[in-house]
Amino acid sequence: MSALNLRPAEDCKYDILSLGEIMIRLDPGDNRIHTTRNFRVWEGGGEYNVARGLRRCFGKRAAVITSIPDNAVGRLLEDLMLQGGVNLEYVKWVPFDGIGREVRVGLNFTEKGFGVRAAKGCSDRGLSAASQLKKGDIDWERIFGKDGVRWFHTGGIFAALSETTSDVIIEAVTTAKKYSTIVSYDLNYRASLWKSIGGQKKAQQVNRDLAPYIDVMMGNEEDFTACLGLEVPGLDKHLSKLDVSNFKKMILEAAKQFPNFKAVATTLRNAKTAGINDWGAVLYVDGEFYEATLRENLEIYDRVGGGDSFASGLIYGLMEGKPPQQAVEYGAAHGALAMTTPGDTTTVSLPDVEKVMAGGTARVDR
């Protein structure tokens, strides 16, 4: 592994660019999906959330690449994204067929858990515009060569959407590497997405094909096993023990198999109840491990989005040239705070994050 060498900010139009599907999230509040009469509307997506966090919390110039149908629901999604502050100039708008037979906006219904009842999600995203992106749809030469991007982020959710989306990622990352853009990837394994296109075997094939292009690889406890076939020694099937030493062995094996990784990061989460979690993280860079402060019995409001906010905090630290220990603390603190507010995306500020990093309690204004 070697240190990251980012392109100068003055040579680039954007600090961060994310590629992925962006859905409308419908949140029933304290009710259940199957009985509620009201939903609160948010936008969200594993890759998008990272760019939004870097823009809203950390003040970075951010843009996204996705595809959206040009109808009223698509324009609702546009309005929500504009509130997030990310630039939409690379969004591919596609004609709407009138009823969604050919193309649509993906929907994500998500309810909070309570006590022993876990959170639950129900996606309705078939035939989404983003899932139909294919090689040749995006002018990557313009984006990375003419406009310039310091950091490109994508992940396993987008890779799993269809038979064509992993080809889009390959096209993107090969062009990004040509122009010295740092590439990060969140494995973000979702069994439901891979089920119809080859299951876990296909997930491992696709992600292992993508891994040689990645500078910063991220994932949670199960992602490295499900997506790269890397076992975590001694890990029980319920993921209930945060034995950091075993995760370090797995990370060392990942670095051995993919020496292009300049950094590897994993979040460590143990859900004791829906609202009480242990939360930590580990970063491996330049041959050394750095552990974030382990927050035990953390009170959780909404567990969705914590990993994405960890990624944006970590990227901010690495992008700013912070020491690795400080970078992983930015990620862990931002991820922890994101889970104390509703929705997929962060609603906290940089002072909030730095106060938590210093051992204080942040006041979060919503």
Backbone hydrogen bonds in HBPLUS format (Angstrom, degrees):
<---DONOR---> <-ACCEPTOR-->    atom                        ^
c    i                          cat <-CA-CA->   ^        H-A-AA   ^      H-
h    n   atom  resd res      DA  || num        DHA   H-A  angle D-A-AA Bond
n    s   type  num  typ     dist DA aas  dist angle  dist       angle   num
A0011-ASP N   A0008-PRO O   3.04 MM   3  5.51 153.9  2.11 112.2 120.2     1
A0012-CYS N   A0009-ALA O   3.15 MM   3  5.41 166.2  2.17 113.1 116.8     2
A0013-LYS N   A0147-ASP O   3.05 MM 134  5.47 133.3  2.28 122.0 135.0     3
A0013-LYS N   A0148-GLY O   2.96 MM 135  5.43 134.3  2.17 122.4 129.4     4
A0014-TYR N   A0148-GLY O   3.30 MM 134  6.67 163.8  2.33 151.1 155.9     5
A0150-ARG N   A0014-TYR O   3.05 MM 136  6.52 155.6  2.12 148.5 155.9     6
A0015-ASP N   A0061-ARG O   2.91 MM  46  5.13 143.3  2.04 128.4 140.1     7
A0151-TRP N   A0015-ASP O   3.00 MM 136  5.92 122.9  2.34 126.1 142.0     8
A0016-ILE N   A0061-ARG O   3.11 MM  45  6.43 158.7  2.15 163.0 165.3     9
A0063-ALA N   A0016-ILE O   3.05 MM  47  6.52 145.9  2.17 150.0 160.5    10
A0017-LEU N   A0151-TRP O   2.95 MM 134  6.38 143.4  2.09 153.8 165.3    11
A0153-HIS N   A0017-LEU O   2.82 MM 136  6.16 162.6  1.85 159.9 163.6    12
A0018-SER N   A0063-ALA O   3.11 MM  45  6.61 154.6  2.18 144.8 150.1    13
A0065-ILE N   A0018-SER O   2.74 MM  47  6.13 148.1  1.84 161.7 166.4    14
A0019-LEU N   A0153-HIS O   3.02 MM 134  6.50 150.9  2.10 159.0 168.1    15
A0020-GLY N   A0065-ILE O   3.17 MM  45  6.58 162.5  2.21 175.7 178.6    16
A0023-MET N   A0044-GLY O   2.82 MM  21  5.49 162.5  1.85 163.2 158.9    17
A0044-GLY N   A0023-MET O   2.99 MM  21  5.49 146.5  2.11 152.4 155.7    18
A0024-ILE N   A0106-GLY O   3.09 MM  82  6.52 160.3  2.13 161.1 159.9    19
A0108-ASN N   A0024-ILE O   2.88 MM  84  6.11 155.2  1.94 156.1 155.0    20
A0025-ARG N   A0042-TRP O   2.78 MM  17  4.93 157.0  1.83 129.1 135.8    21
A0042-TRP N   A0025-ARG O   2.88 MM  17  4.93 155.0  1.94 147.8 152.9    22
A0026-LEU N   A0108-ASN O   2.89 MM  82  6.13 153.1  1.96 137.9 146.0    23
A0110-THR N   A0026-LEU O   3.22 MM  84  6.43 157.1  2.27 145.6 151.0    24
A0027-ASP N   A0040-ARG O   2.88 MM  13  4.96 171.3  1.89 147.8 150.7    25
A0040-ARG N   A0027-ASP O   2.72 MM  13  4.96 163.6  1.75 139.4 143.6    26
A0031-ASN N   A0028-PRO O   3.17 MM   3  5.31 162.3  2.20 123.3 124.7    27
A0035-THR N   A0032-ARG O   3.28 MM   3  5.50 162.2  2.31 107.7 113.0    28
A0036-THR N   A0032-ARG O   3.03 MM   4  5.75 136.9  2.22 157.9 163.5    29
A0049-ASN N   A0045-GLY O   2.76 MM   4  5.71 169.6  1.77 170.7 170.1    30
A0050-VAL N   A0047-GLU O   3.22 MM   3  5.60 135.5  2.43 104.9 115.4    31
A0052-ARG N   A0048-TYR O   2.93 MM   4  6.19 167.3  1.94 163.2 167.5    32
A0053-GLY N   A0049-ASN O   2.92 MM   4  6.00 158.1  1.97 141.9 147.8    33
A0054-LEU N   A0050-VAL O   3.06 MM   4  6.30 157.4  2.11 146.8 152.7    34
A0055-ARG N   A0051-ALA O   2.98 MM   4  6.26 140.6  2.14 143.3 154.2    35
A0055-ARG N   A0052-ARG O   3.13 MM   3  5.06 123.8  2.46  92.3 106.9    36
A0056-ARG N   A0052-ARG O   2.76 MM   4  5.94 177.7  1.76 165.7 164.9    37
A0057-CYS N   A0053-GLY O   2.95 MM   4  5.43 152.9  2.03 135.2 144.0    38
A0060-LYS N   A0054-LEU O   2.82 MM   6  5.47 173.0  1.83 143.2 141.9    39
A0059-GLY N   A0055-ARG O   3.18 MM   4  4.68 131.2  2.43 111.0 115.6    40
A0087-ASN N   A0062-ALA O   2.85 MM  25  6.15 173.5  1.86 140.4 142.2    41
A0064-VAL N   A0087-ASN O   3.28 MM  23  6.60 148.2  2.39 175.5 171.7    42
A0092-LYS N   A0066-THR O   2.91 MM  26  6.22 172.7  1.91 154.0 155.9    43
A0068-ILE N   A0092-LYS O   2.99 MM  24  6.37 150.4  2.08 145.4 153.1    44
A0094-VAL N   A0068-ILE O   3.02 MM  26  6.21 157.0  2.07 142.2 147.4    45
A0071-ASN N   A0069-PRO O   3.03 MM   2  5.84 125.6  2.34 107.9  92.3    46
A0070-ASP N   A0094-VAL O   2.83 MM  24  5.80 153.9  1.90 166.7 164.3    47
A0075-ARG N   A0071-ASN O   2.92 MM   4  6.20 152.3  2.00 153.0 161.3    48
A0076-LEU N   A0072-ALA O   2.94 MM   4  6.20 137.5  2.13 137.1 148.7    49
A0077-LEU N   A0073-VAL O   3.03 MM   4  6.38 157.6  2.08 147.6 152.7    50
A0078-GLU N   A0074-GLY O   2.94 MM   4  6.26 149.8  2.03 141.2 150.2    51
A0079-ASP N   A0075-ARG O   2.96 MM   4  6.17 156.7  2.01 142.8 147.8    52
A0080-LEU N   A0076-LEU O   3.02 MM   4  6.34 158.0  2.07 152.9 158.6    53
A0081-MET N   A0077-LEU O   2.97 MM   4  6.21 159.1  2.02 151.2 156.8    54
A0082-LEU N   A0078-GLU O   2.87 MM   4  6.12 153.4  1.94 151.5 159.3    55
A0083-GLN N   A0079-ASP O   3.15 MM   4  6.42 147.1  2.26 141.3 149.2    56
A0084-GLY N   A0081-MET O   2.87 MM   3  4.95 131.2  2.11  96.9 111.4    57
A0085-GLY N   A0082-LEU O   3.00 MM   3  5.17 155.3  2.06 103.5 111.5    58
A0091-VAL N   A0088-LEU O   3.10 MM   3  5.42 168.6  2.11 116.9 119.8    59
A0129-ALA N   A0104-ARG O   3.04 MM  25  5.82 143.6  2.17 160.5 158.6    60
A0107-LEU N   A0124-ASP O   2.95 MM  17  5.00 167.4  1.97 124.0 128.1    61
A0124-ASP N   A0107-LEU O   2.80 MM  17  5.00 168.8  1.81 154.0 152.3    62
A0109-PHE N   A0122-CYS O   2.91 MM  13  5.04 165.6  1.93 146.6 144.1    63
A0122-CYS N   A0109-PHE O   2.74 MM  13  5.04 153.3  1.80 152.2 157.6    64
A0111-GLU N   A0120-LYS O   2.85 MM   9  5.37 169.0  1.86 165.3 167.8    65
A0120-LYS N   A0111-GLU O   3.09 MM   9  5.37 159.9  2.14 142.0 148.2    66
A0114-PHE N   A0117-ARG O   2.85 MM   3  5.22 137.6  2.03 135.6 149.3    67
A0117-ARG N   A0114-PHE O   2.99 MM   3  5.22 154.6  2.05 135.9 132.2    68
A0274-ALA N   A0115-GLY O   2.84 MM 159  5.26 174.1  1.84 152.5 154.5    69
A0128-SER N   A0125-ARG O   3.24 MM   3  5.64 137.6  2.43 141.0 135.2    70
A0132-GLN N   A0129-ALA O   3.09 MM   3  5.37 147.9  2.20 105.0 114.6    71
A0133-LEU N   A0130-ALA O   3.18 MM   3  5.50 169.6  2.19 112.7 115.1    72
A0137-ASP N   A0134-LYS O   3.09 MM   3  5.85 157.9  2.14 146.9 147.4    73
A0140-TRP N   A0138-ILE O   3.08 MM   2  5.70 124.6  2.40 106.5  91.0    74
A0143-ILE N   A0139-ASP O   3.21 MM   4  6.53 162.9  2.24 147.8 152.6    75
A0144-PHE N   A0140-TRP O   2.86 MM   4  5.94 172.8  1.86 159.7 159.6    76
A0145-GLY N   A0141-GLU O   2.76 MM   4  5.02 136.7  1.95 125.5 139.6    77
A0146-LYS N   A0141-GLU O   3.26 MM   5  6.85 140.4  2.43 141.1 151.9    78
A0146-LYS N   A0142-ARG O   3.06 MM   4  4.77 127.5  2.34 105.5 120.5    79
A0147-ASP N   A0142-ARG O   2.78 MM   5  6.12 168.7  1.79 174.1 177.9    80
A0148-GLY N   A0143-ILE O   2.89 MM   5  6.05 140.8  2.05 138.4 151.0    81
A0182-ILE N   A0150-ARG O   3.19 MM  32  6.38 156.1  2.25 148.8 142.3    82
A0152-PHE N   A0182-ILE O   2.76 MM  30  6.11 166.9  1.78 168.0 172.3    83
A0184-SER N   A0152-PHE O   2.88 MM  32  6.31 161.5  1.91 162.7 168.7    84
A0154-THR N   A0184-SER O   3.22 MM  30  6.62 153.1  2.29 144.5 150.8    85
A0186-ASP N   A0154-THR O   3.17 MM  32  6.69 149.5  2.27 141.0 148.1    86
A0159-ALA N   A0155-GLY O   3.21 MM   4  6.47 159.1  2.26 144.4 150.7    87
A0156-GLY N   A0186-ASP O   2.85 MM  30  6.23 159.0  1.89 151.3 154.3    88
A0160-ALA N   A0156-GLY O   3.14 MM   4  6.08 134.9  2.35 132.2 141.0    89
A0160-ALA N   A0157-ILE O   3.17 MM   3  5.29 134.6  2.39  98.3 110.1    90
A0161-LEU N   A0158-PHE O   3.23 MM   3  5.39 164.2  2.26 109.1 113.9    91
A0167-ASP N   A0164-THR O   3.11 MM   3  5.39 128.6  2.39 103.3 116.5    92
A0168-VAL N   A0164-THR O   3.28 MM   4  6.70 144.1  2.42 144.3 154.2    93
A0168-VAL N   A0165-THR O   3.12 MM   3  5.01 121.1  2.49  91.3 105.9    94
A0169-ILE N   A0165-THR O   3.12 MM   4  6.50 151.2  2.20 145.2 152.3    95
A0170-ILE N   A0166-SER O   3.02 MM   4  6.31 160.9  2.05 147.1 151.6    96
A0171-GLU N   A0167-ASP O   3.01 MM   4  6.21 163.1  2.04 147.3 151.7    97
A0172-ALA N   A0168-VAL O   2.91 MM   4  6.13 151.9  1.99 144.6 152.8    98
A0173-VAL N   A0169-ILE O   2.81 MM   4  6.03 173.0  1.81 167.5 166.8    99
A0174-THR N   A0170-ILE O   3.06 MM   4  6.05 159.9  2.10 148.7 153.9   100
A0175-THR N   A0171-GLU O   3.37 MM   4  6.40 153.3  2.44 135.2 141.8   101
A0176-ALA N   A0172-ALA O   2.85 MM   4  6.08 156.9  1.90 150.5 158.2   102
A0177-LYS N   A0173-VAL O   2.93 MM   4  6.04 160.8  1.97 145.8 149.7   103
A0178-LYS N   A0174-THR O   3.22 MM   4  6.35 144.6  2.35 132.4 141.5   104
A0179-TYR N   A0176-ALA O   3.13 MM   3  5.39 134.0  2.35 101.4 112.8   105
A0181-THR N   A0176-ALA O   2.96 MM   5  5.07 171.3  1.96 147.1 144.3   106
A0180-SER N   A0177-LYS O   3.16 MM   3  4.94 166.7  2.18 106.5 106.4   107
A0215-ASP N   A0183-VAL O   2.91 MM  32  5.32 152.5  1.99 141.3 150.4   108
A0216-VAL N   A0183-VAL O   3.11 MM  33  6.47 158.2  2.15 149.3 153.3   109
A0185-TYR N   A0216-VAL O   3.01 MM  31  6.47 150.2  2.10 165.5 169.3   110
A0218-MET N   A0185-TYR O   2.90 MM  33  6.08 157.3  1.95 168.1 165.6   111
A0187-LEU N   A0218-MET O   3.04 MM  31  6.26 172.5  2.04 146.6 144.7   112
A0193-LEU N   A0190-ARG O   3.04 MM   3  5.56 137.0  2.23 112.3 123.0   113
A0194-TRP N   A0190-ARG O   3.41 MM   4  6.80 153.3  2.49 151.9 159.1   114
A0195-LYS N   A0191-ALA O   3.03 MM   4  5.95 134.2  2.25 148.5 160.1   115
A0197-ILE N   A0194-TRP O   3.06 MM   3  5.46 153.3  2.14 114.1 122.5   116
A0199-GLY N   A0194-TRP O   2.74 MM   5  4.67 149.3  1.84 142.4 133.6   117
A0202-LYS N   A0198-GLY O   3.38 MM   4  4.81 157.6  2.44 112.0 113.3   118
A0203-ALA N   A0199-GLY O   3.01 MM   4  6.35 154.5  2.07 147.7 155.9   119
A0204-GLN N   A0200-GLN O   2.93 MM   4  6.18 157.9  1.98 152.1 155.9   120
A0205-GLN N   A0201-LYS O   3.07 MM   4  6.32 156.2  2.13 143.5 150.4   121
A0206-VAL N   A0202-LYS O   2.91 MM   4  6.10 174.6  1.92 160.8 160.9   122
A0207-ASN N   A0203-ALA O   2.96 MM   4  6.00 168.8  1.98 149.8 153.5   123
A0208-ARG N   A0204-GLN O   2.93 MM   4  5.79 153.3  2.00 141.6 148.8   124
A0209-ASP N   A0205-GLN O   3.06 MM   4  6.19 139.8  2.22 139.9 150.5   125
A0209-ASP N   A0206-VAL O   3.18 MM   3  5.16 125.4  2.50  93.3 107.4   126
A0210-LEU N   A0206-VAL O   3.04 MM   4  6.34 141.1  2.20 143.0 153.9   127
A0211-ALA N   A0207-ASN O   2.90 MM   4  5.95 145.6  2.02 143.0 152.0   128
A0213-TYR N   A0210-LEU O   3.00 MM   3  5.89 167.5  2.01 133.8 137.9   129
A0214-ILE N   A0211-ALA O   3.08 MM   3  5.36 170.6  2.09 120.2 123.0   130
A0262-LYS N   A0215-ASP O   2.65 MM  47  5.08 150.3  1.73 135.0 145.7   131
A0263-ALA N   A0215-ASP O   3.12 MM  48  6.55 142.9  2.26 159.3 158.2   132
A0217-MET N   A0263-ALA O   3.04 MM  46  6.48 153.6  2.11 157.5 154.5   133
A0265-ALA N   A0217-MET O   2.92 MM  48  6.38 159.7  1.97 159.6 165.6   134
A0219-GLY N   A0265-ALA O   3.19 MM  46  6.70 128.8  2.47 144.1 157.9   135
A0267-THR N   A0219-GLY O   3.16 MM  48  6.67 145.5  2.29 141.3 151.3   136
A0226-ALA N   A0222-GLU O   2.96 MM   4  6.12 176.0  1.96 165.2 166.1   137
A0227-CYS N   A0223-ASP O   2.77 MM   4  5.63 164.0  1.79 153.9 158.7   138
A0228-LEU N   A0224-PHE O   3.12 MM   4  5.23 143.4  2.26 115.0 125.4   139
A0230-LEU N   A0224-PHE O   3.12 MM   6  5.58 169.1  2.13 132.1 129.0   140
A0229-GLY N   A0225-THR O   2.97 MM   4  4.50 133.1  2.20 117.2 123.9   141
A0235-LEU N   A0232-VAL O   3.27 MM   3  5.75 158.2  2.32 139.8 136.5   142
A0239-LEU N   A0236-ASP O   2.96 MM   3  5.50 167.4  1.98 123.3 126.3   143
A0246-ASN N   A0243-ASP O   3.18 MM   3  5.78 133.8  2.41 112.6 122.4   144
A0248-LYS N   A0244-VAL O   2.97 MM   4  6.26 148.9  2.07 152.5 161.9   145
A0249-LYS N   A0245-SER O   3.20 MM   4  6.52 147.3  2.31 139.7 147.2   146
A0250-MET N   A0246-ASN O   3.21 MM   4  6.53 154.4  2.28 143.2 149.4   147
A0251-ILE N   A0247-PHE O   2.95 MM   4  6.23 157.9  2.00 149.3 155.1   148
A0252-LEU N   A0248-LYS O   2.95 MM   4  6.18 157.0  2.00 149.6 155.3   149
A0253-GLU N   A0249-LYS O   3.13 MM   4  6.38 149.9  2.22 142.3 150.1   150
A0254-ALA N   A0250-MET O   2.93 MM   4  6.28 150.2  2.02 147.0 155.9   151
A0255-ALA N   A0251-ILE O   2.91 MM   4  6.20 159.6  1.95 153.2 158.0   152
A0256-LYS N   A0252-LEU O   2.97 MM   4  6.14 143.3  2.11 138.6 148.8   153
A0257-GLN N   A0253-GLU O   2.96 MM   4  6.19 160.1  2.00 150.5 154.7   154
A0258-PHE N   A0254-ALA O   2.89 MM   4  5.98 147.7  2.00 146.2 155.6   155
A0261-PHE N   A0258-PHE O   3.04 MM   3  5.99 171.0  2.05 129.9 132.3   156
A0264-VAL N   A0284-TYR O   3.00 MM  20  5.16 152.1  2.07 141.9 150.6   157
A0284-TYR N   A0264-VAL O   2.78 MM  20  5.16 156.1  1.84 155.4 162.9   158
A0266-THR N   A0282-VAL O   2.98 MM  16  5.46 156.5  2.04 152.6 160.0   159
A0282-VAL N   A0266-THR O   2.90 MM  16  5.46 154.9  1.97 155.7 164.1   160
A0268-LEU N   A0280-GLY O   2.79 MM  12  4.87 169.1  1.80 129.6 127.7   161
A0280-GLY N   A0268-LEU O   2.82 MM  12  4.87 146.7  1.93 145.2 152.5   162
A0270-ASN N   A0278-ASP O   3.06 MM   8  5.01 159.6  2.11 136.1 139.4   163
A0278-ASP N   A0270-ASN O   2.88 MM   8  5.01 158.0  1.93 139.3 146.4   164
A0272-LYS N   A0276-ILE O   2.94 MM   4  5.59 137.1  2.13 147.4 160.8   165
A0273-THR N   A0276-ILE O   3.10 MM   3  5.04 161.7  2.14 142.0 143.9   166
A0300-ILE N   A0275-GLY O   2.73 MM  25  4.56 164.8  1.75 127.2 132.2   167
A0277-ASN N   A0298-LEU O   2.94 MM  21  5.09 162.8  1.97 143.5 147.8   168
A0298-LEU N   A0277-ASN O   2.61 MM  21  5.09 144.4  1.73 165.5 158.2   169
A0279-TRP N   A0295-ARG O   2.90 MM  16  5.19 153.8  1.97 138.6 147.3   170
A0295-ARG N   A0279-TRP O   2.88 MM  16  5.19 172.6  1.89 156.9 154.4   171
A0292-ALA N   A0281-ALA O   2.93 MM  11  5.28 168.5  1.94 145.4 149.3   172
A0283-LEU N   A0290-TYR O   2.83 MM   7  5.10 159.1  1.87 149.5 156.6   173
A0290-TYR N   A0283-LEU O   2.75 MM   7  5.10 143.3  1.89 151.9 161.7   174
A0285-VAL N   A0288-GLU O   3.01 MM   3  5.55 155.4  2.07 157.9 161.5   175
A0288-GLU N   A0285-VAL O   3.08 MM   3  5.55 163.2  2.11 117.3 122.6   176
A0301-TYR N   A0339-MET O   2.76 MM  38  5.83 157.3  1.81 151.5 159.3   177
A0302-ASP N   A0339-MET O   2.99 MM  37  5.01 165.2  2.01 133.0 137.8   178
A0309-SER N   A0305-GLY O   3.02 MM   4  6.20 155.5  2.08 149.5 156.1   179
A0310-PHE N   A0306-GLY O   2.86 MM   4  6.12 145.2  1.98 143.5 153.9   180
A0311-ALA N   A0307-GLY O   3.02 MM   4  6.26 156.3  2.08 141.2 147.0   181
A0312-SER N   A0308-ASP O   3.02 MM   4  6.38 155.8  2.08 146.0 151.8   182
A0313-GLY N   A0309-SER O   3.02 MM   4  6.16 159.6  2.06 145.6 150.8   183
A0314-LEU N   A0310-PHE O   2.88 MM   4  6.07 163.1  1.91 156.5 161.4   184
A0315-ILE N   A0311-ALA O   2.88 MM   4  6.02 166.5  1.89 151.9 155.9   185
A0316-TYR N   A0312-SER O   2.96 MM   4  6.08 156.0  2.02 141.0 147.8   186
A0317-GLY N   A0313-GLY O   3.05 MM   4  6.34 161.4  2.09 147.5 151.7   187
A0318-LEU N   A0314-LEU O   2.94 MM   4  6.25 164.7  1.96 157.4 161.4   188
A0319-MET N   A0315-ILE O   2.72 MM   4  5.76 161.1  1.75 154.6 160.6   189
A0320-GLU N   A0316-TYR O   2.93 MM   4  6.03 149.1  2.03 147.8 155.2   190
A0322-LYS N   A0317-GLY O   2.91 MM   5  5.20 157.6  1.96 167.3 161.8   191
A0321-GLY N   A0318-LEU O   3.11 MM   3  5.10 156.8  2.17 101.2 108.1   192
A0326-GLN N   A0323-PRO O   2.90 MM   3  5.33 119.2  2.28 111.7 126.7   193
A0327-ALA N   A0323-PRO O   2.94 MM   4  6.23 153.3  2.01 152.9 161.4   194
A0328-VAL N   A0324-PRO O   3.01 MM   4  6.25 164.4  2.04 156.7 157.9   195
A0329-GLU N   A0325-GLN O   3.17 MM   4  6.31 143.5  2.31 136.6 146.7   196
A0330-TYR N   A0326-GLN O   2.92 MM   4  6.21 149.3  2.02 147.9 155.6   197
A0331-GLY N   A0327-ALA O   3.13 MM   4  6.48 159.0  2.18 146.1 151.3   198
A0332-ALA N   A0328-VAL O   2.95 MM   4  6.16 166.1  1.97 146.6 150.0   199
A0333-ALA N   A0329-GLU O   2.91 MM   4  5.91 166.3  1.93 149.2 153.4   200
A0334-HIS N   A0330-TYR O   3.00 MM   4  6.01 161.7  2.04 146.3 151.9   201
A0335-GLY N   A0331-GLY O   2.91 MM   4  6.03 159.1  1.96 149.7 156.0   202
A0336-ALA N   A0332-ALA O   2.95 MM   4  6.07 158.8  2.00 145.2 151.0   203
A0337-LEU N   A0333-ALA O   3.00 MM   4  6.17 163.0  2.03 148.4 152.8   204
A0338-ALA N   A0334-HIS O   2.95 MM   4  6.09 154.9  2.01 145.7 152.7   205
A0340-THR N   A0337-LEU O   2.91 MM   3  5.29 162.6  1.95 114.4 119.2   206
A0341-THR N   A0338-ALA O   3.39 MM   3  5.73 167.1  2.41 109.9 112.1   207
A0352-ASP N   A0349-SER O   3.05 MM   3  5.17 119.5  2.43  98.6 113.6   208
A0353-VAL N   A0349-SER O   3.10 MM   4  6.52 158.8  2.15 152.7 157.8   209
A0354-GLU N   A0350-LEU O   2.93 MM   4  6.19 169.3  1.95 161.1 163.2   210
A0355-LYS N   A0351-PRO O   2.91 MM   4  5.98 144.0  2.04 141.3 150.8   211
A0356-VAL N   A0352-ASP O   3.09 MM   4  6.38 157.6  2.14 151.2 156.4   212
A0357-MET N   A0353-VAL O   2.92 MM   4  6.20 156.1  1.97 149.8 157.4   213
A0358-ALA N   A0354-GLU O   3.08 MM   4  6.19 139.3  2.25 133.6 143.0   214
A0360-GLY N   A0355-LYS O   2.88 MM   5  5.28 152.5  1.95 157.6 149.2   215
A0359-GLY N   A0356-VAL O   2.96 MM   3  5.08 159.3  2.00 107.3 113.2   216
